[in-house]
Amino acid sequence: MTPRHRLIGLTGTNGAGKGVVAEFFEARGYGHHSLSDAIRDELRREGVLETRDALIAKGNELRRAFGPDVLARRTLAKVAGPAVIDSIRNPFEVAALREQPGFILVALDAPAALRYERVAKRGRNECAACLEEFVRKEEEEKGTDPAAQQLHTCMALADRILVNDASIEDLHRRLEEFL
C-alpha cells in the first residue's frame, strides 16, 4: 500500500483520541512520532516529572529559546518514510510540517465531559481533578503568544476535523474512509 499522505499531522483537544488515531495509522505501516516526545526528552534530562503542566511550560520555554517551530524541526529530523505526527499545538509547527510533501493536518475533538472521562481513565498525571479544572486548563491553551500553545488556532488550520464522540470502531471506520 502506498500512502496517499506521506505525513499525517494530528492536533486536537486533550482526550479527543489522537493516540488512538496514531495507533490506527501505525498499524497500517506509518511511523509514529510525537512533538511531545521532544519535550519529554528535555524533562527527563532535567529530572522533572512529566506532568501536563510541566510539558506545557517546557514546550513554551523551548519555543521561546529555539523558535516556535522547534518541536516540529526536532521531530522531522527523526522521520523516515510515511509517518503520523501527533501533539501539534502551535501554528508555527503546522507551518513547518506543511513544508513537507504529502502533509495533511487532522484535528480531533469530542465533548469536554467525554474527553475528561477518557483522560481520567488513562491514568496519566493530567493535573485536573475535576471537569471544571480540565476545561479551565484548556482555556490556557487558547493563547496567541507565538511561543505558547495555540491549540484552537491549529485546529482551525486542519484539513480535516473528526469529532470522536462514539465508539473506537466508529472512529476506525471513518479513518478507513479517510484512507
C-alpha positions, 0 to 999 in steps of 0.5 A: 500500500502506498500512502496517499499522505506521506505525513499525517499531522494530528492536533486536537483537544486533550482526550479527543483520541489522537493516540488512538488515531496514531495507533490506527495509522501505525498499524497500517505501516506509518511511523509514529512520532510525537512533538511531545516526545521532544519535550519529554526528552528535555524533562527527563534530562532535567529530572522533572516529572512529566506532568501536563503542566510541566510539558506545557511550560517546557514546550513554551520555554523551548519555543521561546529559546529555539523558535516556535517551530522547534518541536516540529524541526526536532521531530522531522529530523527523526522521520523516515518514510510515511509517518503520523505526527501527533501533539501539534499545538502551535501554528508555527509547527503546522507551518513547518510540517506543511513544508513537507510533501504529502502533509495533511493536518487532522484535528480531533475533538469530542465533548469536554465531559467525554474527553475528561472521562477518557483522560481520567481513565488513562491514568496519566498525571493530567493535573485536573481533578475535576471537569471544571479544572480540565476545561479551565486548563484548556482555556490556557491553551487558547493563547496567541503568544507565538511561543505558547500553545495555540491549540484552537488556532491549529485546529482551525488550520486542519484539513480535516476535523473528526469529532470522536464522540462514539465508539473506537470502531466508529472512529476506525471506520471513518479513518478507513474512509479517510484512507 
